[in-house]
Amino acid sequence: MTTSNSKVLNSVHVLLGLILDNDWKMIRTLIAVSSPDYFRGMTVSMHKLNGMTFLHAIVRDNPPLDIVGNIIKLCPEMAAASDGLGRTPLHIAAGSKVSPLLLKLIARAYPASCDAQDEDGRKPLHFVCDTSFVLFSDNDPSQKASQHEAVVALLSESSYASTIEDADEMSPLEYAIMCGASLKTVQLLQASATNSLQSRARSAASPNPGSGANKRRRVSSTYEDIHINDNDAA
C-alpha cells in the first residue's frame, strides 16, 4: 500500500469515527476547510465499504441539516449515488432514525432518488411506511421520524412512488396499513396513488415530451428554503 493510499484510508477511518461519535462540531470544521476533491477522494475509498459515499454514511445518524446541506453543496453527485445494494442516501435516511426535515432536504436535492428502487425493489417511501423495518441493528423503529411527516416530505417530491410494489409485491400503502399507520397517513397515500395513476393515464393518452423525470435542483436554493430549528443545528 502506497503512502498516499494509507493516508486516504486513515482519513476515511477518522471520518467514520467522527460520525459514530456524532462529533458534528469537528465534521463542520472539516467541511469548512476541505475542498470538494477531499470528500470525493473519501468517497472513492469508501466505495470499498459496500459502495457507499460519505453522504450514505452520515445520514443514518440524523446529523444536523446544515452539515448535510453543505456536503451536498460540495459534492452534489453524492445525492444521486447508489451503494452496492442500489440504495441512495435517501434510502438510508428513510430506513434510519432521522428527522422529516432531513428527508426533505435530501429529496429536494435530488428528487429522482424518491423513485429509485434498491435491489429489493424498495423505494425510500417503502422504508418510511414500513415502520417495523430498520436498515441498521442499532436503530430502534420507535425512534424513526414521524411517519406522517416523513411521508409528506417524500410525496412532496414524487407521488409516483406511492404506486410501486417491491419484490414482495407490497406497496408503501400496504406497508402503512400493515404497520398501523394513522388514518390521515393512509388517506394521504391513497390520494397520492390515485392522483399518480390518473396523471399517468392522461400522459399516456396525450404524451408531452417536456414532462420528463424530476431533475436535480439547485442545492443552494434547496437548503435555504428549509427552515432549521435551533435544535437541529446543535
ZIVENTA-V734015 format. One record per pair of residues at least 24 apart in sequence whose C-alpha atoms are under 7 Angstrom apart, sorted by the first residue. I is the first residue (numbers start at 1). J is the second residue. Records with the same first field share a line. If there is no record, write none. Layout:
# ZIVENTA-V734015
I=J, J
This chain:
# ZIVENTA-V734015
8=42
9=45
12=42, 46
19=58
28=67
36=74, 75
50=83, 84
51=83, 84
52=83
53=78
55=89
56=89, 92
59=89, 92, 93
60=92, 93, 96, 97
61=97, 98
62=97, 98, 99
64=232, 233, 234
65=102, 232, 233
66=233
69=223
73=219, 220
79=106, 109, 110
80=110, 113
85=118, 119
86=117, 118, 119
87=118
88=113
90=124
91=123, 124
94=124, 127, 128
95=127, 128, 134, 135
96=134, 135, 139, 144
97=139, 143, 144, 145
98=144, 145
99=145
100=145, 146, 149, 150, 153
103=150, 153
104=153, 154
105=222, 223
107=154, 157
108=157, 217, 222
109=216, 217, 219, 222
110=216, 217
111=157, 214, 215, 216
112=213, 214, 215
114=154, 158, 161
115=161
120=166, 167
121=166, 167
122=166
123=161
125=151, 154, 161, 172
126=171, 172
129=172, 175, 176
130=175, 176, 179
131=179
132=179
148=185
159=192, 193, 196
160=196
162=189, 192, 193
163=193
